[in-house]
Amino acid sequence: MDQTELKKEHARLKRLAVEIAGQIHDIVEDTLWSEYEQLPILSAKVVESVKEANDFKKENGL
């Protein structure tokens, strides 16, 4: 991959983490009392997604 493709892939990975964080935000703002059970699952997903994005950045010198 060239530098532009690497940056695009990193942006995609970051976007995935933000989308999961957005789901958490929506639950907290709108449906906390009925969907709180999803928070641990989504929290684990966002942690893994951020780790993946950070690892990709580090591995590719971005």
Rosetta constraint file for C-alpha pairs under 8 A:
AtomPair CA 1 CA 5 HARMONIC 5.73 0.50
AtomPair CA 1 CA 6 HARMONIC 6.15 0.50
AtomPair CA 2 CA 6 HARMONIC 6.23 0.50
AtomPair CA 3 CA 7 HARMONIC 6.18 0.50
AtomPair CA 4 CA 8 HARMONIC 6.22 0.50
AtomPair CA 5 CA 9 HARMONIC 6.15 0.50
AtomPair CA 6 CA 10 HARMONIC 6.14 0.50
AtomPair CA 6 CA 60 HARMONIC 7.41 0.50
AtomPair CA 7 CA 11 HARMONIC 6.10 0.50
AtomPair CA 7 CA 62 HARMONIC 7.34 0.50
AtomPair CA 8 CA 12 HARMONIC 6.17 0.50
AtomPair CA 9 CA 13 HARMONIC 6.26 0.50
AtomPair CA 10 CA 14 HARMONIC 6.19 0.50
AtomPair CA 10 CA 53 HARMONIC 6.14 0.50
AtomPair CA 10 CA 56 HARMONIC 6.78 0.50
AtomPair CA 10 CA 57 HARMONIC 6.56 0.50
AtomPair CA 11 CA 15 HARMONIC 6.04 0.50
AtomPair CA 12 CA 16 HARMONIC 6.32 0.50
AtomPair CA 13 CA 17 HARMONIC 6.61 0.50
AtomPair CA 13 CA 49 HARMONIC 7.11 0.50
AtomPair CA 13 CA 50 HARMONIC 7.82 0.50
AtomPair CA 13 CA 52 HARMONIC 7.34 0.50
AtomPair CA 13 CA 53 HARMONIC 5.26 0.50
AtomPair CA 14 CA 18 HARMONIC 6.31 0.50
AtomPair CA 14 CA 49 HARMONIC 7.62 0.50
AtomPair CA 14 CA 50 HARMONIC 6.83 0.50
AtomPair CA 14 CA 53 HARMONIC 5.82 0.50
AtomPair CA 15 CA 19 HARMONIC 6.10 0.50
AtomPair CA 16 CA 20 HARMONIC 6.43 0.50
AtomPair CA 16 CA 49 HARMONIC 6.99 0.50
AtomPair CA 17 CA 21 HARMONIC 6.23 0.50
AtomPair CA 17 CA 46 HARMONIC 5.45 0.50
AtomPair CA 17 CA 49 HARMONIC 5.21 0.50
AtomPair CA 17 CA 50 HARMONIC 5.78 0.50
AtomPair CA 18 CA 22 HARMONIC 6.03 0.50
AtomPair CA 18 CA 46 HARMONIC 7.95 0.50
AtomPair CA 19 CA 23 HARMONIC 6.42 0.50
AtomPair CA 20 CA 24 HARMONIC 6.47 0.50
AtomPair CA 20 CA 42 HARMONIC 6.65 0.50
AtomPair CA 20 CA 45 HARMONIC 7.30 0.50
AtomPair CA 20 CA 46 HARMONIC 5.84 0.50
AtomPair CA 21 CA 25 HARMONIC 6.18 0.50
AtomPair CA 21 CA 42 HARMONIC 7.86 0.50
AtomPair CA 21 CA 43 HARMONIC 7.99 0.50
AtomPair CA 21 CA 46 HARMONIC 6.43 0.50
AtomPair CA 22 CA 26 HARMONIC 6.11 0.50
AtomPair CA 23 CA 27 HARMONIC 6.31 0.50
AtomPair CA 23 CA 42 HARMONIC 7.79 0.50
AtomPair CA 24 CA 28 HARMONIC 6.24 0.50
AtomPair CA 24 CA 39 HARMONIC 6.53 0.50
AtomPair CA 24 CA 42 HARMONIC 6.73 0.50
AtomPair CA 24 CA 43 HARMONIC 7.62 0.50
AtomPair CA 25 CA 29 HARMONIC 6.01 0.50
AtomPair CA 26 CA 30 HARMONIC 5.70 0.50
AtomPair CA 26 CA 31 HARMONIC 7.25 0.50
AtomPair CA 27 CA 31 HARMONIC 4.78 0.50
AtomPair CA 27 CA 32 HARMONIC 5.11 0.50
AtomPair CA 27 CA 35 HARMONIC 6.50 0.50
AtomPair CA 27 CA 36 HARMONIC 7.12 0.50
AtomPair CA 27 CA 39 HARMONIC 7.96 0.50
AtomPair CA 28 CA 32 HARMONIC 4.84 0.50
AtomPair CA 28 CA 36 HARMONIC 7.89 0.50
AtomPair CA 31 CA 35 HARMONIC 5.75 0.50
AtomPair CA 31 CA 36 HARMONIC 7.57 0.50
AtomPair CA 32 CA 36 HARMONIC 5.08 0.50
AtomPair CA 35 CA 39 HARMONIC 7.69 0.50
AtomPair CA 37 CA 41 HARMONIC 7.89 0.50
AtomPair CA 38 CA 42 HARMONIC 6.13 0.50
AtomPair CA 39 CA 43 HARMONIC 5.80 0.50
AtomPair CA 40 CA 44 HARMONIC 6.19 0.50
AtomPair CA 41 CA 45 HARMONIC 6.34 0.50
AtomPair CA 42 CA 46 HARMONIC 6.11 0.50
AtomPair CA 43 CA 47 HARMONIC 6.21 0.50
AtomPair CA 44 CA 48 HARMONIC 6.23 0.50
AtomPair CA 45 CA 49 HARMONIC 6.00 0.50
AtomPair CA 46 CA 50 HARMONIC 6.05 0.50
AtomPair CA 47 CA 51 HARMONIC 6.15 0.50
AtomPair CA 48 CA 52 HARMONIC 6.09 0.50
AtomPair CA 49 CA 53 HARMONIC 6.27 0.50
AtomPair CA 50 CA 54 HARMONIC 6.08 0.50
AtomPair CA 51 CA 55 HARMONIC 5.94 0.50
AtomPair CA 52 CA 56 HARMONIC 6.07 0.50
AtomPair CA 53 CA 57 HARMONIC 6.20 0.50
AtomPair CA 54 CA 58 HARMONIC 6.18 0.50
AtomPair CA 55 CA 59 HARMONIC 5.96 0.50
AtomPair CA 56 CA 60 HARMONIC 6.08 0.50
AtomPair CA 57 CA 61 HARMONIC 5.97 0.50
AtomPair CA 57 CA 62 HARMONIC 5.01 0.50
AtomPair CA 58 CA 62 HARMONIC 6.44 0.50
